[in-house]
Amino acid sequence: MIIRRFEDLDAWWVADELKREVYALTATGPASKDYDFRNQIRDAAGSGTRNISEGFGRYYPRDFARFMDFSIASVMEVQDCLNDGIERGHFTVSSTAKARRLAVRS
């Protein structure tokens, strides 16, 4: 299979699904009112897909690998924010289950 667009990458699709799950988690409830927290976790989640697409656009394997590392780090930040959100009472363990599975997959 030839990959012609960043949207053809499985990693981008998983990161995009994680982003959408984070947006849904923070759309209502306590997290939606904690603006700094909400913006931080959303930015981290969005950074995953942005770094994959930016790295793909560089066309050089070394650059692409570096941006994939950035994407992985952003997903780890999302994982930490999910833990923080549970500790703050914004989320429950069960409400973050899908996001946690996606983050491990990314």
Contacts in CASP RR format, 6 or more apart in sequence:
PFRMAT RR
TARGET T0000
AUTHOR 0000-0000-0000
METHOD contacts of the structure
MODEL  1
MIIRRFEDLDAWWVADELKREVYALTATGPASKDYDFRNQIRDAAGSGTR
NISEGFGRYYPRDFARFMDFSIASVMEVQDCLNDGIERGHFTVSSTAKAR
RLAVRS
1 8 0 8 1.000
3 9 0 8 1.000
5 56 0 8 1.000
6 12 0 8 1.000
6 52 0 8 1.000
6 53 0 8 1.000
6 55 0 8 1.000
6 56 0 8 1.000
6 57 0 8 1.000
7 13 0 8 1.000
9 52 0 8 1.000
9 56 0 8 1.000
11 52 0 8 1.000
11 68 0 8 1.000
11 71 0 8 1.000
11 106 0 8 1.000
12 49 0 8 1.000
12 52 0 8 1.000
12 53 0 8 1.000
12 56 0 8 1.000
14 102 0 8 1.000
14 105 0 8 1.000
14 106 0 8 1.000
15 46 0 8 1.000
15 48 0 8 1.000
15 49 0 8 1.000
15 52 0 8 1.000
15 71 0 8 1.000
15 75 0 8 1.000
15 106 0 8 1.000
16 49 0 8 1.000
17 102 0 8 1.000
18 45 0 8 1.000
18 48 0 8 1.000
18 75 0 8 1.000
18 78 0 8 1.000
18 99 0 8 1.000
18 102 0 8 1.000
18 103 0 8 1.000
18 106 0 8 1.000
19 42 0 8 1.000
19 45 0 8 1.000
19 46 0 8 1.000
19 48 0 8 1.000
19 49 0 8 1.000
21 98 0 8 1.000
21 99 0 8 1.000
21 102 0 8 1.000
22 41 0 8 1.000
22 42 0 8 1.000
22 44 0 8 1.000
22 45 0 8 1.000
22 46 0 8 1.000
22 78 0 8 1.000
22 99 0 8 1.000
23 42 0 8 1.000
23 45 0 8 1.000
25 31 0 8 1.000
25 41 0 8 1.000
25 91 0 8 1.000
25 95 0 8 1.000
25 96 0 8 1.000
25 99 0 8 1.000
26 32 0 8 1.000
26 38 0 8 1.000
26 41 0 8 1.000
26 42 0 8 1.000
29 90 0 8 1.000
30 88 0 8 1.000
30 89 0 8 1.000
30 90 0 8 1.000
31 37 0 8 1.000
31 38 0 8 1.000
31 41 0 8 1.000
31 85 0 8 1.000
31 90 0 8 1.000
31 91 0 8 1.000
32 38 0 8 1.000
34 88 0 8 1.000
34 90 0 8 1.000
37 81 0 8 1.000
37 84 0 8 1.000
37 85 0 8 1.000
37 88 0 8 1.000
37 90 0 8 1.000
40 81 0 8 1.000
41 78 0 8 1.000
41 81 0 8 1.000
41 82 0 8 1.000
41 85 0 8 1.000
44 74 0 8 1.000
44 75 0 8 1.000
44 77 0 8 1.000
44 78 0 8 1.000
44 81 0 8 1.000
45 74 0 8 1.000
45 78 0 8 1.000
46 74 0 8 1.000
47 70 0 8 1.000
47 71 0 8 1.000
47 74 0 8 1.000
47 77 0 8 1.000
48 70 0 8 1.000
48 71 0 8 1.000
48 74 0 8 1.000
48 75 0 8 1.000
48 106 0 8 1.000
49 71 0 8 1.000
51 67 0 8 1.000
51 68 0 8 1.000
51 70 0 8 1.000
51 71 0 8 1.000
51 74 0 8 1.000
52 67 0 8 1.000
52 68 0 8 1.000
52 71 0 8 1.000
54 67 0 8 1.000
55 63 0 8 1.000
55 64 0 8 1.000
55 66 0 8 1.000
55 67 0 8 1.000
55 68 0 8 1.000
56 64 0 8 1.000
56 67 0 8 1.000
57 64 0 8 1.000
58 64 0 8 1.000
58 67 0 8 1.000
71 106 0 8 1.000
72 106 0 8 1.000
75 103 0 8 1.000
75 106 0 8 1.000
76 103 0 8 1.000
78 99 0 8 1.000
78 103 0 8 1.000
79 100 0 8 1.000
79 103 0 8 1.000
82 91 0 8 1.000
82 96 0 8 1.000
82 99 0 8 1.000
82 100 0 8 1.000
82 103 0 8 1.000
85 91 0 8 1.000
86 92 0 8 1.000
86 93 0 8 1.000
86 96 0 8 1.000
END
